[in-house]
C-alpha cells in the first residue's frame, strides 16, 4: 500500500527533474514553452486532485511517459531529438519521426484518461459506447492541439516553425490525427483488462 501510494510522488519528482533539465539551454525558448505547457498545466491539477480523485497506477505511469515525450521534444524541438535523428539515419527515413511518437501518445494517453473518468463518473458500463466515447475524446484533444498549432502559426509566423514540426510534410496534420486515432484504439485494446482490474481496486462514489 505504501509503495503504491508513493508512486505518484516519485513520478512527480521525476517529471520535475526532467522539466528542469529540459529548461537548461533549450534549442528555442518559445518552442520549449509551447511544448511543455501541457505538462506545466497538468501537474497542479494532478496534485490538487490526488486525494479527492486518485487515478489508477496505470494512468499515472502513462501520464508520466507522455510528459517525458513532451519535455524532451521541448528541449531539442521535435525535428532535432537525437533518438529520432538516429532512427532517421538507421532506417533512411525522410524526416525525424519523433513527433509521430508524440502524436501516438496524444491519442493513447487521453483515451485512457477519458476511459477512467467515464467509468468512474458516468453511468457508462464497459462496452462499445465507452470505447467509442473515449476514442472521441482523444480525437478531440488531438484536433484541439492542431488548432493550437494553427493559431501559433498565425500569431508567430516563422517563429512558430519549430513548434509546428511539419518538416516540409504537407500531410503532417493528417498524419498527426491518424496517429492519435491509432494510439487511442491500440491503448484501449491492449490495456482495457489491466485498467479494469486497477479500477476495481479503487473506491469511488458516482455523483
TIKOL-176270 format. One record per residue: x negated, y, z of N, C-alpha, C, O in turn; residue in one letter. Coordinates in steps of 0.05 Angstrom, whole numbers, plus 5000, padded with zeros to 4 digits. Layout:
N
XYZXYZXYZXYZA/...
END
This chain:
207
498349765000500050005000498350255000498850444985X/496250255017494550495019493050534993492750764984X/492150314980490750344954492550454933491750634917X/495050354932496950454912497650744917497850904898X/497850824942498551104949496251284942496751524935X/493751194943491451364938490851384908489251554900X/492051214891491451224863492051494850490251594836X/494351614854494851874842492752084851491952254835X/492052084876490052274886487352234872486052434865X/486551984869484051924855484152014826482252144816X/486351954812486552034784486652344782485552454763X/487952474801488052764801485152884803484453064789X/483652764821480852854825479252814800477652994792X/479552584787478052524763478852714740477152804725X/481452784738482252964717481153244723480253384704X/481153334748479953594754477053604748476053804738X/475653384753472753374746472353394716470753544706X/473953234702473853234672474553514661473253614642X/476553644673477353904664475054104669474554274652X/473754084692471554264698469254224680468054414670X/468553974674466353914655466954014627465254114613X/469453984619470254074592470054374589469854474567X/470254514611470154804611467254914610466855154609X/465354744611462554824610461654864581461254664567X/461555114573460655184546462255024524460954884508X/464855044524466354914502465655044475464655264474X/466354904454465655004427467155264421466055444409X/469655284430471255524425473155554448474755374454X/473055784462474655824486477655834480479255724495X/478455954457481255964450482355684446484555624457X/480855524431481755244427481855094453483654934458X/479855144470479855004496482355054512483654874522X/483055314514485455384529488055264517489755164531X/488255274491490555164477490854864481493054754485X/488554724480488554434482489154334511490554134515X/487954474530488254374558490754494572491354414594X/492154674558494454794571496554594581497554624603X/497154374565499054174576498054044602499653984619X/495454004604494353884629494554074652495454004674X/493854324647494054534668496954564677497454614701X/498854544659501654584666502754334680504354364699X/501854094672502953854684501953794712503453684728X/499453864718498253784744499853904767500453744786X/500554164768502154264791504854124793505754074815X/506054064771508653934771508453654784510053574801X/506353504776505953234787505353244817506253074832X/503753444825503053474853505553544870506053424891X/507053734860509453834875511653624877513153634896X/511853454857514053254857513152984867514752794868X/510652954875509652684882511052554905511652324904X/511652714926513052604949516052544943517152344952X/517252724929520152704924520852524901522952394901X/519052514882519552344858516952214848515952284827X/515952034864513351904856513851734831515951604828X/511851724814512051574789510851294793509451244813X/511251124775510050854776507050884771506151064757X/505450694782502550704776501950694746500150834737X/503450544731503050534702503250814690501550884673X/505250964698505551234687503351414695502451574678X/502451404720500251574728497751514711496251694704X/497251254706494851184690495151284661493251374649X/497551264650497951354623497551654621496351754602X/498651804640498352094640495352164643494452354631X/493952014660491152064664489652024637487952194630X/490151804623488851754598489451974577487652064563X/491952064576492652274558491252534565490352684547X/491052594591489652834599486752834590485653034582X/485452604593482652584584482352634554480552764545X/484252524538484152564510484352864504482852964486X/486053004518486453294513483953454521483153634507X/482853394545480653564554478053514537476553694533X/477753264528475453214510475753364484473953484474X/478253354473478753494448478453794452477653934434X/479253894475478954184481476054264482475454484473X/474354104493471554174495470154184468468754384462X/470453984452469053964427470554084403469354154383X/473254114405475154134384475453864371473553704370X/477853794362478353524352476653444329475953204326X/475953634312474353564288471453504295470053404278X/470653564320467853534327467353334350465053304359X/469353194359469053004380467052784371467552654350X/464852734386462852544377463952264371463052134352X/465852164387466951904382468251884354467851694340X/469652094347470952094320468852124298469152004277X/466752274303464652304283463152044279462451974256X/462751904301461451634299463151444282462051304265X/465751434288467551264273467651354243467851184225X/467551614239467651714212465251614196465551534172X/462951624208460551534194460451234191459751124170X/461351094213461150804212463050684191462350494177X/465550784190467550674172467950834147469750784131X/466251044143466351214119469151344116470251364094X/470251434138472751584137472251854124470051954123X/474351964114474252224101474252464120473752684113X/474952394146475252604166474852484194474752244197X/474652664213474552574241477452514250479152684250X/477852264258480552174265481252184295483152074304X/479552324310480152334339482852464344484252374363X/483652664328486252784333488552594328490652624339X/488052394310490152184306490652034332492951974339X/488451974347488751844373490452014391492251914405X/489952274390491452464407494452454401496152474419X/495152434375497952434368499352164373501752154378X/497851944372498951694381499651714411501851634419X/497751824426498351864455500652054460502152024479X/500952244442503152434444505852304442507852414451X/505952074428508451924428508551714449510651664461X/506251584453506051354472506751434500508451314513X/505551654510505951734538508651864543509951784562X/509452064528512052184533514351984531516352014545X/514151784513516251584512516551434538518751374546X/514251364551514451224576515351404599516751314617X/514551654598515551844618518651874615520051864635X/519551904590522451924586523851674595526051684607X/522651444589523951184597524251174627526351084637X/522151254642522351244671524451434682525951354700X/524451674672526351874682529251784675531051814692X/529651684652532351594644533351354660535651344668X/531551164665532250934682532951024710534850914722X/531451204721531751284749533951494753535051514775X/534451654733536151884738538651894720540052094719X/539151684705541551684688542951414691541751224702X/545351384681546751134683545750924662546750704661X/543951004645543050824624541750574635540250584655X/542450344623541150094631539150024609539050144588X/537449824615535549734595536949644570538949504571X/535849714547537049624523536649824500534849994502X/538249804480537849954455537950254459536350404448X/539950344475540250634478537850754494536950974487X/536850614513534550714528532050724510530650924510X/531750524494529550514474529750754455527850894449X/532150794444532650994424532251274436530851444423X/533351334459533151594470530351664480529451894477X/528951464490526151504498524451574473522651744475X/525051444451523551504426524251784417522451924407X/526751854419527652124411526252344427525352544416X/525952304453524552494470521652524461520552744459X/520352294455517552304446517252464420515452614416X/519152414402519052554376519652854380518453024366X/521352924399521953204405519453344415518853564408X/517953204433515453314443513453364421512153564420X/513253164403511453184380512253424362510553574353X/514853444357515753664340515253934353514454124339X/515653954379515054204393512154274391511454504387X/510354074393507554124390506854224363505154404360X/508154114342507654214315508554494311507354654297X/510754564324511754844324509755034338509255254328X/508654944360506655104374504255154356503155374355X/503354944342501154974323501855174301500155334294X/504255164292505155354271505155634282504155824269X/506255674306506255944318503356044323502756274319X/501655864331498855934336497556024310495956214309X/498255894288497155964262498156244253496656404242X/500756294259501856554251500556784267500056994257X/500156734293499056944310496056964308494957184306X/494656734307491756734308490356734282487956794280X/491756664260490556654234488156454234488456224242X/485856554224483556384222482556294250481356074253X/483156454271482256384298483656124308482555994326X/485956054296487355824305486655574288487755354293X/484755604270484055384252483155134268483854914261X/481455174289480354954304482554814320482554564323X/484554964329486754844344488554674326489454464334X/488954764302490654614283489354344276490654144274X/486754344272485254104267486153944242485753704241X/487254084222488153944198485953834181486353644167X/483553954183481253864168481853844138480853654125X/483454024128484054034099486153834090486653814066X/487353684108489353484101492153614099493253704119X/493253634075495853764072498053604085500253704089X/497553344090499653174103499153144133500252964145X/497553324144496853294172499253284191499453124209X/501153474187503453484204505153234202506153134221X/505353124177506952884173505552644187506952474199X/502952634185501452414199501852444229502152244243X/501752684239502052724268504652624278504852484298X/506752684264509452594272509752294269510852164287X/508752184247508951894243507351744264508351534274X/505051844272503451704292504751724320504551544336X/505951954325507351984351509751784352510251664372X/511151754330513351554328512251274333513351124348X/510051214319508850944323507950904352508450684363X/506751104364505951084392508351034411508150874429X/510551174406512951144423514050864420514850744440X/514150764396515250494392513450274404514450094418X/510850304399508950094410508950104440508849884453X/508950334452508950354481511250204494510850054513X/513650244484515950114496515949814491516849664508X/515049734468514949444462512949304480513449084491X/510549424483508449304498508749314528508049134543X/509849544537509749604566512449584581512449614605X/514549524567517249524580517349334603518449394624X/516249094599516448884620514948964646516048944668X/512449054643510849134666512049384678511949424703X/513149564661514349804672516849744689517149854710X/518449554679520849474694520149354721521449394741X/517949194722517049074747516249294767516849274791X/514749494757513949704775516249884784516349974806X/518149924766520550074773522149934795523250064813X/522149664793523649514813522349544841523749504861X/519849604842518449644867518749914879517949964902X/520050094864520450364875523250384887525050244878X/523650554906526250614917527150884908525651084911X/529550904898530651154890533651154892534850944895X/534751384891537651414891538451574866537251774860X/540551484853541551624829543151864839544751844857X/542752084826544152334833545752434810547152634812X/
END
